[in-house]
Amino acid sequence: MTEEKKSRRPTHIAYSVTDYAKQDGKRDSSWKAVGSAFAHKDGKGFDVKLEATPVSGRLVLRVNAPRPKPAD
């Protein structure tokens, strides 16, 4: 395997998102990471690797950006 393949990081994270209504009438959603996506070299598509298959809700791909560190 080449060094490029070894160090390649996913460009996006795949989430299963389920929307639901709270008791107070407001809407909320639950996000669970279920996989990752790697952009094609030509920029015209993705390879998506799922660790779990969503059975309801929707599948959302978000840019794999570092999360801010929580304040102490």
Secondary structure by P-SEA (a helix, b strand, c coil): cccccccccccbbbbbbbbbbcccccccbbbbbccbbbbccccccccccccccccccbbbbccccccccccc
